[in-house]
Amino acid sequence: MNDAEPPDEAVDQAHPPASVAALLYTDVHGQPSDPDSVVAAAREDGRWRELVAPVQDVMGDGDLHPLWRWVACRALVRWADPSGYDAVVSAGAAPDRVVWRGVATDRFTDDDTTFAELAEDVGESYDVAAERKTSALRLDALRALLAVADRVDLVHSLGQGIVLALEEDDVRTLAPELAAAVAACRRALQAQSGQVDVAVQMAGLLGRLVEVDEPAAVEQARWLLVERPGRDVLVWLRALVAGGRGEESLLLADEIARAASREGLDVPIEEALAARRRWVERRAEGNPAR
């Protein structure tokens, strides 16, 4: 989907063209619906099998507004279809040329959410990918998204984007790519480059990196506390306290609290400490799962 510039004209998201409406805005009973509901129902009842080909046609139709092509791409990703994953990989390879970039925005910040929502779709497709034996392609899609963490919005205020997309075994498998994404975000901050809130994305990714490389995650978090101690960053960094298991991540709780105090910010840390205590209790009971 990197074959054209996005059109300037606005589009009424509530009124898709008939071809798109029939596929993704109409439920099995022929009643108007929304893509999320239609895609989920098709996944449950197996109807996705008959929908994949026509939805692929929508995704590839250069005459359609990019919004509808993005909606189609999301459906294919959630159905763990190779074509959807391939589209994500292609988008990651050239994010500035993607026709649908910017067709969906955060209603609070007006930031682009197209990549963040696709990331969540990739995450949600975990079980379906296992069933369809497309898990390797799903991992490729996640790699492509992590590779552009310093250049595109991958988190947003309505959800957690790439952070939520990663299952625990994804984090273990993609540990090198996750560390590389964090390092790229730090370089972008040092160079003061990029048009996205890289500090927040870095903080969010550190909350997952701590699961596999706590010393590296804590070191990067301490750098971020000094260089970009904004409220959203501090809020995201609390995940290191909740998810870390060593002494250094526990000490980070006080460092976050001190940074919040210096900046005059209200960033409660008690919930993260409580989550950590619950893990300690589970471990004592012989159930140390995160």
Backbone bond lengths (Angstrom), bond angles and torsions (degrees), N, CA, C in turn:
res aa  C-N    CA-C-N  psi(-1)  N-CA   C-N-CA  omega(-1)  CA-C   N-CA-C  phi
1 M - - - 1.455 - - 1.517 111.30 -
2 N 1.306 116.34 35.23 1.462 121.31 179.63 1.524 110.57 -110.64
3 D 1.336 116.35 32.74 1.452 118.46 -167.21 1.519 114.59 -103.60
4 A 1.322 118.70 4.18 1.460 118.87 -178.26 1.511 110.14 -164.26
5 E 1.346 115.17 164.02 1.452 120.05 172.66 1.523 108.32 -81.13
6 P 1.349 118.36 143.98 1.450 120.12 178.44 1.517 110.94 -66.97
7 P 1.333 117.47 142.46 1.465 119.95 179.55 1.513 110.93 -69.22
8 D 1.310 116.62 155.12 1.457 121.82 -178.27 1.518 112.09 -83.53
9 E 1.345 118.11 -21.18 1.451 119.58 -173.02 1.525 111.42 -69.54
10 A 1.334 115.05 146.02 1.456 120.47 176.90 1.516 108.94 -73.54
11 V 1.321 115.27 158.92 1.459 119.83 179.30 1.511 108.33 -133.49
12 D 1.320 116.24 140.15 1.459 121.75 178.80 1.519 108.49 -83.89
13 Q 1.339 116.58 106.02 1.452 120.31 -175.73 1.519 112.35 -65.97
14 A 1.320 116.96 -20.17 1.464 119.99 -179.61 1.522 112.33 -82.64
15 H 1.328 116.98 -8.29 1.464 119.84 -176.78 1.533 110.49 -132.46
16 P 1.316 116.62 77.44 1.464 119.86 178.61 1.518 110.74 -70.84
17 P 1.320 118.70 158.85 1.466 120.67 174.89 1.525 109.76 -60.66
18 A 1.325 115.74 156.66 1.461 121.02 -173.10 1.526 112.96 -55.28
19 S 1.334 116.80 -39.87 1.463 119.76 -177.67 1.525 111.86 -63.86
20 V 1.332 116.08 -37.22 1.466 120.76 179.44 1.524 110.30 -77.46
21 A 1.333 115.88 -39.25 1.462 120.24 -179.37 1.525 111.36 -60.49
22 A 1.317 116.16 -41.06 1.464 120.03 -178.25 1.520 112.07 -63.89
23 L 1.326 116.96 -32.11 1.463 121.47 -176.25 1.525 113.34 -87.97
24 L 1.329 116.85 -44.37 1.454 120.40 -166.84 1.522 115.16 -123.46
25 Y 1.330 117.38 -0.89 1.462 120.70 179.18 1.526 111.87 -125.85
26 T 1.322 116.18 18.86 1.461 121.20 -179.12 1.520 108.97 -135.69
27 D 1.343 117.08 129.13 1.460 118.66 -177.25 1.524 111.36 -81.74
28 V 1.312 116.51 -179.53 1.457 121.83 -174.12 1.523 111.70 -65.24
29 H 1.332 117.01 -19.00 1.463 121.35 178.67 1.527 112.42 -94.05
30 G 1.332 116.33 4.97 1.449 120.50 179.31 1.516 114.59 82.52
31 Q 1.333 116.69 12.14 1.458 120.51 -179.40 1.535 111.09 -95.70
32 P 1.321 117.19 149.05 1.471 119.91 178.42 1.524 110.45 -58.21
33 S 1.320 115.75 141.01 1.447 121.29 -179.15 1.527 108.36 -148.90
34 D 1.308 116.68 -162.78 1.457 121.51 178.48 1.522 108.69 -126.67
35 P 1.335 117.29 158.10 1.468 119.73 -176.40 1.524 114.38 -57.32
36 D 1.330 118.19 -40.66 1.456 119.78 -179.76 1.523 111.43 -57.20
37 S 1.324 115.93 -46.81 1.472 120.45 -179.08 1.519 111.61 -67.94
38 V 1.320 116.82 -42.43 1.462 121.12 -178.30 1.528 110.30 -65.08
39 V 1.312 116.76 -45.18 1.465 121.16 -178.61 1.530 110.31 -64.45
40 A 1.329 116.60 -43.65 1.465 119.96 -179.77 1.521 111.31 -64.51
41 A 1.335 116.75 -43.07 1.463 120.01 179.86 1.524 111.25 -65.03
42 A 1.330 116.59 -41.15 1.470 120.45 179.32 1.516 111.42 -64.42
43 R 1.313 115.35 -32.85 1.461 119.44 177.74 1.531 110.43 -69.15
44 E 1.319 115.88 -37.70 1.462 119.96 -178.40 1.527 112.75 -73.29
45 D 1.346 116.98 -41.92 1.472 119.26 -175.00 1.533 113.59 -95.49
46 G 1.337 116.41 1.53 1.462 119.86 176.89 1.515 114.72 82.99
47 R 1.339 116.49 3.15 1.466 119.60 -177.45 1.527 112.16 -68.43
48 W 1.349 115.94 -13.85 1.461 119.34 179.32 1.525 111.32 -57.07
49 R 1.349 116.13 -28.69 1.471 119.27 -177.37 1.525 111.99 -60.11
50 E 1.318 116.81 -38.48 1.466 119.85 -180.00 1.527 112.21 -85.99
51 L 1.324 116.71 -14.48 1.458 120.25 -178.16 1.528 113.18 -92.48
52 V 1.323 117.24 -22.54 1.465 120.16 -173.82 1.525 112.32 -54.77
53 A 1.311 118.01 -52.28 1.474 120.31 -175.30 1.530 112.61 -60.03
54 P 1.354 119.50 -50.85 1.465 117.83 179.05 1.525 113.47 -65.92
55 V 1.332 117.75 -31.44 1.460 119.46 177.70 1.529 109.86 -70.76
56 Q 1.325 117.54 -34.22 1.466 120.52 173.10 1.523 110.43 -60.60
57 D 1.326 116.51 -38.58 1.464 120.33 178.33 1.528 110.67 -62.40
58 V 1.328 116.37 -40.51 1.468 120.27 178.20 1.523 110.18 -63.26
59 M 1.331 116.90 -46.15 1.459 120.56 -179.06 1.525 111.74 -59.65
60 G 1.295 117.25 -34.45 1.454 120.95 -176.94 1.513 115.39 -93.60
61 D 1.332 117.60 1.34 1.465 121.45 -176.00 1.528 110.94 -82.99
62 G 1.321 116.65 103.03 1.456 121.65 -178.76 1.510 114.18 -67.86
63 D 1.331 118.31 -12.12 1.464 120.96 179.03 1.522 111.87 -85.21
64 L 1.325 117.43 -14.70 1.456 120.90 179.15 1.523 110.89 -84.38
65 H 1.319 115.70 153.24 1.457 119.52 174.67 1.532 108.59 -60.84
66 P 1.333 117.90 141.86 1.469 120.82 -178.99 1.524 114.74 -55.04
67 L 1.332 117.58 -28.10 1.468 119.29 178.94 1.518 111.12 -56.54
68 W 1.339 116.40 -45.83 1.467 119.62 -176.43 1.527 110.44 -70.48
69 R 1.306 116.91 -31.52 1.469 120.14 177.43 1.530 110.23 -69.24
70 W 1.330 115.86 -36.91 1.465 120.15 176.12 1.528 111.35 -66.80
71 V 1.320 116.33 -42.40 1.472 120.64 177.09 1.528 109.80 -59.42
72 A 1.322 117.09 -41.76 1.464 121.42 178.45 1.523 110.95 -64.91
73 C 1.320 116.07 -41.43 1.464 120.52 178.72 1.523 110.07 -61.03
74 R 1.316 116.83 -43.22 1.464 120.56 179.07 1.523 111.07 -60.21
75 A 1.315 116.56 -41.75 1.460 119.93 179.21 1.522 111.13 -61.52
76 L 1.313 115.93 -46.01 1.472 120.28 -178.25 1.525 111.27 -65.03
77 V 1.325 116.61 -36.33 1.466 119.66 177.28 1.521 109.70 -65.47
78 R 1.319 117.42 -45.81 1.460 119.94 -178.03 1.526 111.80 -66.49
79 W 1.323 116.53 -23.14 1.471 120.18 173.79 1.529 111.07 -88.76
80 A 1.339 116.53 8.80 1.467 122.49 178.28 1.522 112.06 56.00
81 D 1.328 116.39 35.60 1.455 120.15 -178.82 1.535 110.49 -84.33
82 P 1.327 117.69 138.26 1.462 120.15 179.52 1.523 113.59 -53.16
83 S 1.327 117.03 -36.80 1.468 119.11 -178.26 1.522 111.74 -64.46
84 G 1.331 116.76 -35.68 1.458 120.11 177.63 1.510 111.63 -68.04
85 Y 1.324 115.83 -46.82 1.463 119.50 178.29 1.528 111.16 -61.74
86 D 1.326 116.85 -41.34 1.466 120.23 178.95 1.535 110.93 -60.88
87 A 1.334 115.69 -38.03 1.466 119.67 179.16 1.527 110.84 -64.66
88 V 1.335 117.06 -37.86 1.467 120.62 177.69 1.525 110.27 -65.84
89 V 1.317 116.53 -42.48 1.468 120.22 178.49 1.529 110.28 -61.82
90 S 1.314 116.89 -43.51 1.468 120.58 178.71 1.523 111.26 -63.46
91 A 1.334 116.10 -40.03 1.463 120.01 178.94 1.524 110.67 -64.39
92 G 1.324 116.66 -39.77 1.456 119.79 178.38 1.520 112.84 -66.23
93 A 1.331 115.92 -30.51 1.464 119.87 -179.29 1.523 112.02 -71.12
94 A 1.336 117.22 -27.65 1.472 120.45 -179.10 1.528 109.26 -147.62
95 P 1.334 118.04 67.95 1.470 120.51 -173.91 1.519 114.61 -61.55
96 D 1.325 117.69 -29.04 1.459 119.94 -178.62 1.521 112.84 -75.02
97 R 1.330 117.03 -12.20 1.459 120.48 -178.31 1.527 112.72 -105.88
98 V 1.325 117.09 3.26 1.466 120.38 -177.27 1.524 109.94 -73.68
99 V 1.316 117.06 126.04 1.463 120.06 -174.44 1.510 113.29 -65.88
100 W 1.335 117.46 -28.82 1.465 118.38 -175.60 1.522 113.96 -92.39
101 R 1.315 118.27 -0.86 1.470 119.00 -179.24 1.527 109.78 -60.78
102 G 1.319 116.38 126.22 1.451 121.28 179.22 1.513 115.17 94.25
103 V 1.339 118.56 -1.36 1.469 118.95 -178.79 1.528 112.08 -76.46
104 A 1.339 117.50 -13.58 1.467 121.80 174.88 1.522 107.30 -129.63
105 T 1.336 116.18 136.66 1.458 120.05 -177.32 1.525 110.88 -133.76
106 D 1.307 115.42 157.14 1.450 123.27 177.05 1.531 108.55 -70.29
107 R 1.317 117.47 126.17 1.466 119.60 -175.55 1.521 112.66 -71.55
108 F 1.334 116.86 -14.65 1.462 120.07 178.12 1.521 111.92 -93.35
109 T 1.320 117.05 -39.34 1.463 120.41 -173.96 1.525 113.55 -111.07
110 D 1.334 117.20 -13.48 1.464 123.26 -176.35 1.519 112.60 67.41
111 D 1.338 117.89 13.74 1.463 121.08 176.85 1.525 110.07 -77.44
112 D 1.311 115.60 153.31 1.459 121.58 176.50 1.531 110.14 -63.71
113 T 1.327 116.78 132.04 1.472 120.46 178.77 1.527 112.65 -118.40
114 T 1.325 117.97 9.09 1.462 119.28 -173.68 1.522 112.56 -62.40
115 F 1.319 117.06 -44.33 1.460 119.73 -179.77 1.534 110.97 -72.18
116 A 1.333 117.12 -38.98 1.462 120.21 -179.79 1.522 111.30 -62.99
117 E 1.334 116.62 -41.93 1.464 119.46 179.66 1.526 111.26 -69.36
118 L 1.330 116.77 -37.31 1.461 119.27 174.82 1.528 110.90 -62.96
119 A 1.331 116.11 -38.28 1.467 119.73 178.01 1.524 110.22 -60.32
120 E 1.318 116.64 -42.85 1.464 120.02 178.37 1.524 110.86 -64.19
121 D 1.329 116.60 -36.47 1.468 120.09 177.52 1.527 110.85 -64.23
122 V 1.326 116.02 -41.99 1.466 119.67 177.92 1.527 109.62 -60.76
123 G 1.326 115.69 -42.89 1.454 118.95 177.96 1.514 112.29 -62.42
124 E 1.316 116.41 -43.80 1.463 121.35 -177.81 1.521 112.68 -65.46
125 S 1.311 117.13 -21.45 1.465 120.74 -176.51 1.524 113.08 -83.35
126 Y 1.302 117.76 7.19 1.469 122.67 -175.07 1.527 112.55 -51.60
127 D 1.317 117.16 -54.57 1.470 120.57 -176.67 1.526 111.96 -67.81
128 V 1.329 116.36 -41.73 1.466 119.73 -179.44 1.519 110.24 -64.99
129 A 1.326 116.46 -38.46 1.469 120.16 178.39 1.530 110.22 -61.95
130 A 1.325 116.48 -39.26 1.463 119.39 177.79 1.528 110.52 -63.30
131 E 1.326 116.24 -40.70 1.467 120.75 179.41 1.528 111.29 -66.85
132 R 1.324 116.41 -40.24 1.463 120.83 -176.30 1.530 113.02 -88.86
133 K 1.327 115.40 -1.78 1.477 121.27 -179.60 1.532 111.19 61.52
134 T 1.329 114.99 40.08 1.469 120.16 176.25 1.531 110.91 -116.36
135 S 1.326 116.33 21.74 1.471 120.14 -177.52 1.522 112.42 -60.76
136 A 1.321 117.34 -36.24 1.466 119.81 179.65 1.529 110.41 -64.00
137 L 1.327 116.80 -38.40 1.467 120.26 178.03 1.526 110.57 -68.82
138 R 1.323 116.02 -36.10 1.465 119.69 176.50 1.520 110.40 -61.00
139 L 1.326 117.30 -43.00 1.460 120.65 177.70 1.526 111.21 -63.19
140 D 1.329 117.02 -37.34 1.463 120.14 176.82 1.531 110.54 -61.39
141 A 1.338 115.98 -39.19 1.463 120.01 178.87 1.529 110.44 -64.93
142 L 1.326 116.70 -41.85 1.460 119.81 177.78 1.528 111.42 -64.26
143 R 1.328 115.90 -40.02 1.476 119.65 177.04 1.537 110.51 -59.73
144 A 1.324 115.82 -42.79 1.463 120.38 -179.08 1.526 111.11 -63.02
145 L 1.323 116.98 -37.65 1.461 120.62 179.04 1.525 111.42 -71.56
146 L 1.321 116.82 -43.49 1.464 119.55 178.43 1.526 111.36 -61.37
147 A 1.323 116.19 -31.94 1.466 120.78 -177.72 1.528 112.78 -67.94
148 V 1.333 117.53 -16.88 1.471 119.70 -180.00 1.528 111.38 -115.83
149 A 1.326 116.63 21.82 1.468 120.80 -178.22 1.517 112.98 -60.96
150 D 1.331 117.01 -23.58 1.465 120.63 179.60 1.527 112.64 -90.43
151 R 1.347 116.14 0.78 1.471 118.33 -174.14 1.514 115.24 -127.94
152 V 1.322 118.86 -21.08 1.465 120.37 -179.29 1.520 109.37 -129.74
153 D 1.341 115.53 156.95 1.461 120.80 177.25 1.528 109.37 -72.26
154 L 1.325 115.65 118.77 1.466 120.84 178.71 1.521 112.63 -116.41
155 V 1.341 117.05 -1.69 1.459 121.23 172.99 1.518 106.73 -131.59
156 H 1.343 116.50 156.90 1.461 119.58 178.67 1.516 109.03 -153.04
157 S 1.333 116.89 166.41 1.459 121.10 -171.97 1.522 113.23 -70.74
158 L 1.321 117.86 -17.45 1.464 120.95 -178.84 1.521 112.39 -90.42
159 G 1.299 117.88 -6.56 1.461 121.01 -178.69 1.507 109.63 -168.34
160 Q 1.313 116.84 -164.55 1.452 119.32 -176.26 1.515 113.53 -116.86
161 G 1.322 118.27 3.39 1.450 120.68 173.14 1.512 114.10 52.83
162 I 1.316 116.15 -128.20 1.458 122.11 -175.28 1.527 111.30 -62.46
163 V 1.331 118.19 -30.45 1.469 120.74 -178.95 1.524 110.24 -64.31
164 L 1.327 115.93 -43.78 1.457 120.97 179.00 1.524 111.73 -72.74
165 A 1.324 116.71 -25.51 1.468 120.86 -174.16 1.520 113.12 -69.19
166 L 1.324 117.07 -23.76 1.456 120.65 -173.04 1.526 111.89 -87.09
167 E 1.322 116.63 116.26 1.457 121.00 171.18 1.531 108.50 -75.26
168 E 1.338 116.37 167.04 1.470 119.19 -177.50 1.526 111.79 -60.02
169 D 1.331 117.16 -41.56 1.469 117.75 179.93 1.521 111.31 -73.09
170 D 1.344 117.65 -25.18 1.463 119.95 172.64 1.528 110.02 -61.70
171 V 1.329 115.63 -44.14 1.461 120.62 -178.34 1.522 110.45 -60.49
172 R 1.320 115.77 -41.55 1.470 118.80 179.32 1.527 110.73 -66.90
173 T 1.328 116.83 -45.09 1.462 120.61 -178.13 1.519 111.98 -67.35
174 L 1.321 116.27 -38.01 1.462 121.25 -174.06 1.526 112.59 -101.55
175 A 1.315 116.75 21.36 1.468 119.94 -178.85 1.533 112.81 -53.80
176 P 1.339 120.03 -45.26 1.475 118.86 178.68 1.525 112.86 -62.15
177 E 1.344 116.24 -41.65 1.468 119.78 179.60 1.530 111.17 -67.81
178 L 1.321 116.29 -35.38 1.459 120.47 178.34 1.528 110.40 -65.97
179 A 1.327 116.49 -44.50 1.468 120.50 177.42 1.525 111.04 -63.42
180 A 1.332 116.63 -38.92 1.463 120.58 179.26 1.527 110.98 -66.07
181 A 1.334 117.27 -37.59 1.457 121.19 178.48 1.521 110.83 -64.60
182 V 1.327 116.51 -42.27 1.464 121.06 177.37 1.528 110.09 -61.97
183 A 1.329 116.73 -44.83 1.466 120.83 179.84 1.528 110.94 -62.71
184 A 1.341 116.87 -39.35 1.463 120.35 178.96 1.525 111.02 -65.14
185 C 1.327 116.64 -39.21 1.463 120.28 177.44 1.532 110.24 -63.16
186 R 1.316 116.45 -41.30 1.475 119.52 179.23 1.526 110.63 -63.87
187 R 1.327 117.04 -42.43 1.470 119.41 178.57 1.527 110.90 -62.81
188 A 1.333 116.65 -38.94 1.464 120.01 179.39 1.527 110.62 -64.70
189 L 1.329 116.28 -38.70 1.467 119.64 177.95 1.523 111.08 -67.07
190 Q 1.322 115.93 -41.42 1.467 119.76 179.41 1.528 111.46 -64.28
191 A 1.333 115.53 -34.61 1.466 120.49 179.67 1.523 112.01 -86.76
192 Q 1.345 115.42 -4.82 1.467 121.45 -176.64 1.521 111.04 52.85
193 S 1.329 114.30 44.73 1.456 119.97 -179.29 1.526 109.82 -112.80
194 G 1.306 114.93 167.09 1.458 120.39 175.74 1.513 112.41 98.82
195 Q 1.325 115.43 155.08 1.455 121.70 -178.75 1.523 111.84 -112.22
196 V 1.324 117.97 10.29 1.456 121.34 -179.97 1.520 108.54 -118.18
197 D 1.335 116.04 166.70 1.454 120.58 -179.72 1.524 108.75 -80.12
198 V 1.309 115.42 80.16 1.458 121.68 -174.10 1.525 111.29 -64.70
199 A 1.327 117.62 -33.37 1.459 119.92 -178.61 1.523 111.17 -62.25
200 V 1.316 116.65 -42.80 1.462 120.68 178.96 1.528 110.58 -66.20
201 Q 1.319 116.65 -41.16 1.467 119.24 178.84 1.519 111.06 -65.01
202 M 1.317 116.19 -40.44 1.456 119.75 177.87 1.531 110.13 -61.45
203 A 1.325 116.51 -44.00 1.460 120.32 179.89 1.529 110.96 -62.33
204 G 1.325 116.12 -42.01 1.460 119.40 178.86 1.514 112.52 -63.16
205 L 1.325 116.51 -43.01 1.464 120.64 179.69 1.526 111.43 -66.91
206 L 1.328 117.50 -32.76 1.464 120.32 178.24 1.526 111.30 -63.90
207 G 1.333 115.85 -29.29 1.454 119.62 177.34 1.511 113.16 -65.68
208 R 1.327 117.13 -19.81 1.465 121.06 174.80 1.527 111.21 -97.86
209 L 1.343 116.64 -36.00 1.460 119.69 179.48 1.529 111.13 -60.81
210 V 1.338 116.79 -31.84 1.461 119.88 -178.73 1.524 111.68 -59.93
211 E 1.334 117.36 -23.15 1.457 120.92 -179.30 1.527 112.35 -69.66
212 V 1.327 116.88 -24.06 1.467 119.52 -175.51 1.523 113.58 -121.75
213 D 1.327 117.68 -19.44 1.474 120.80 179.52 1.522 108.13 -148.37
214 E 1.303 115.46 77.70 1.461 119.97 -174.80 1.533 113.21 -62.39
215 P 1.332 119.70 -45.08 1.479 118.50 -179.96 1.530 112.56 -57.88
216 A 1.339 117.11 -44.57 1.463 120.05 -179.56 1.522 110.84 -66.01
217 A 1.338 117.18 -41.35 1.458 120.62 -179.30 1.525 111.12 -63.90
218 V 1.321 117.37 -42.62 1.465 120.85 -179.39 1.526 110.55 -66.97
219 E 1.330 116.71 -40.34 1.469 119.65 178.60 1.528 110.71 -60.95
220 Q 1.321 116.42 -44.97 1.468 119.91 179.25 1.523 110.86 -66.50
221 A 1.324 116.62 -36.76 1.463 120.24 179.68 1.525 110.88 -65.04
222 R 1.312 116.95 -39.52 1.462 120.04 178.91 1.530 111.37 -64.98
223 W 1.318 116.29 -37.69 1.470 119.47 175.74 1.533 109.74 -62.41
224 L 1.330 115.69 -43.02 1.459 120.74 -178.52 1.531 111.06 -65.83
225 L 1.330 117.00 -36.96 1.460 120.90 178.34 1.526 111.58 -60.43
226 V 1.316 116.17 -33.86 1.472 120.54 179.99 1.521 111.02 -80.62
227 E 1.325 116.13 -43.67 1.466 120.64 -171.23 1.529 114.31 -86.05
228 R 1.346 117.61 -35.01 1.469 120.36 -175.44 1.533 110.80 -139.99
229 P 1.315 117.94 65.10 1.467 119.83 -175.47 1.533 113.82 -83.85
230 G 1.319 116.95 51.22 1.457 120.48 177.65 1.521 111.67 -78.50
231 R 1.318 116.41 166.56 1.462 119.47 -175.50 1.522 112.20 -61.33
232 D 1.338 117.32 -47.55 1.466 119.78 -177.76 1.525 111.08 -62.36
233 V 1.320 116.67 -37.97 1.460 120.10 177.85 1.524 110.25 -62.66
234 L 1.325 117.19 -46.03 1.464 120.64 -179.18 1.521 111.32 -63.85
235 V 1.322 116.02 -38.72 1.468 119.68 178.52 1.527 110.59 -61.70
236 W 1.332 116.65 -45.43 1.467 120.30 179.44 1.525 111.49 -66.25
237 L 1.315 117.81 -36.24 1.462 120.58 -176.81 1.530 112.47 -68.07
238 R 1.305 117.42 -17.07 1.465 119.49 177.01 1.529 111.73 -60.44
239 A 1.342 116.32 -23.78 1.465 119.62 179.49 1.522 111.70 -63.57
240 L 1.326 117.26 -26.70 1.462 119.51 177.72 1.527 110.91 -68.43
241 V 1.325 115.16 -34.55 1.463 119.22 177.62 1.519 109.98 -69.49
242 A 1.333 115.99 -43.84 1.468 120.24 -178.82 1.516 112.00 -69.80
243 G 1.340 116.87 -38.15 1.466 120.49 -173.29 1.507 114.80 -96.57
244 G 1.323 117.83 -15.54 1.461 120.30 179.24 1.517 111.39 -74.42
245 R 1.310 114.81 159.74 1.469 119.15 -177.47 1.531 112.82 -124.91
246 G 1.329 117.75 -7.77 1.453 121.29 -176.77 1.518 112.44 -103.30
247 E 1.329 114.91 175.84 1.459 121.06 -177.84 1.527 112.29 -65.04
248 E 1.345 117.00 -36.30 1.457 120.26 -176.10 1.528 112.02 -64.19
249 S 1.329 116.94 -42.17 1.466 119.03 179.15 1.524 111.15 -69.09
250 L 1.328 117.37 -28.42 1.468 120.24 176.26 1.525 110.25 -69.46
251 L 1.326 116.07 -41.36 1.465 119.99 177.77 1.525 111.61 -63.42
252 L 1.339 115.76 -25.55 1.462 120.10 -179.03 1.532 111.38 -62.36
253 A 1.319 117.32 -25.76 1.463 120.50 179.00 1.524 111.05 -57.38
254 D 1.338 116.52 -46.94 1.460 119.69 178.86 1.523 111.47 -66.37
255 E 1.320 116.89 -35.62 1.465 120.47 -179.44 1.528 111.07 -67.12
256 I 1.326 116.52 -38.16 1.469 120.43 176.47 1.526 109.71 -65.85
257 A 1.332 116.02 -43.63 1.465 120.00 179.63 1.526 111.02 -61.75
258 R 1.341 117.37 -41.70 1.465 120.24 179.30 1.527 111.32 -66.22
259 A 1.335 116.19 -40.75 1.472 119.62 178.69 1.528 110.30 -63.08
260 A 1.329 116.97 -40.98 1.465 120.85 178.70 1.528 110.28 -63.42
261 S 1.324 115.94 -40.89 1.465 119.71 179.56 1.530 110.75 -64.62
262 R 1.338 116.63 -43.46 1.478 119.99 179.67 1.523 111.31 -60.42
263 E 1.346 115.26 -38.38 1.464 119.58 -176.21 1.531 112.51 -87.62
264 G 1.331 116.49 -1.42 1.460 120.00 -178.79 1.519 112.66 69.87
265 L 1.337 117.20 35.16 1.453 122.26 -175.46 1.523 111.05 -111.21
266 D 1.317 115.43 148.04 1.466 121.04 176.54 1.529 107.96 -99.50
267 V 1.318 116.28 100.84 1.463 121.62 -179.57 1.533 108.22 -129.76
268 P 1.324 117.22 86.51 1.471 120.09 -178.12 1.530 111.44 -60.00
269 I 1.315 116.06 138.05 1.458 121.29 -178.04 1.530 111.27 -110.46
270 E 1.341 116.74 -7.37 1.458 120.29 -172.54 1.529 112.81 -61.63
271 E 1.333 117.72 -38.20 1.468 120.29 -178.23 1.531 111.19 -63.46
272 A 1.328 116.83 -39.36 1.460 120.26 178.51 1.525 110.67 -65.50
273 L 1.325 116.34 -40.65 1.462 119.97 178.17 1.525 110.81 -66.26
274 A 1.333 116.53 -36.26 1.460 120.23 178.79 1.526 110.67 -65.92
275 A 1.337 116.82 -39.55 1.467 120.28 177.73 1.518 110.22 -62.97
276 R 1.303 115.66 -38.22 1.467 119.69 179.24 1.531 110.68 -67.03
277 R 1.333 116.28 -41.27 1.467 119.69 178.21 1.517 111.60 -62.87
278 R 1.332 116.05 -37.22 1.474 119.03 178.32 1.518 110.90 -62.53
279 W 1.356 116.61 -38.35 1.459 118.97 177.14 1.520 110.80 -64.05
280 V 1.321 117.31 -41.71 1.460 121.26 178.86 1.528 110.25 -60.41
281 E 1.324 115.80 -40.37 1.466 119.79 178.66 1.522 111.33 -65.94
282 R 1.339 116.60 -40.91 1.467 119.57 178.60 1.526 110.94 -65.04
283 R 1.334 115.64 -38.83 1.462 119.22 179.16 1.529 110.00 -62.83
284 A 1.331 116.61 -40.32 1.453 120.20 179.64 1.529 111.49 -64.26
285 E 1.341 115.17 -26.49 1.463 120.53 179.20 1.518 111.91 -89.77
286 G 1.346 116.03 1.00 1.459 120.16 178.99 1.503 114.69 87.07
287 N 1.356 117.78 17.28 1.464 122.16 -179.78 1.526 108.81 -130.21
288 P 1.331 117.35 77.32 1.465 120.37 -173.57 1.520 116.02 -85.59
289 A 1.336 117.86 18.60 1.481 119.53 178.70 1.527 109.15 -59.65
290 R 1.332 115.72 149.51 1.469 120.75 -178.23 1.522 110.61 -66.67
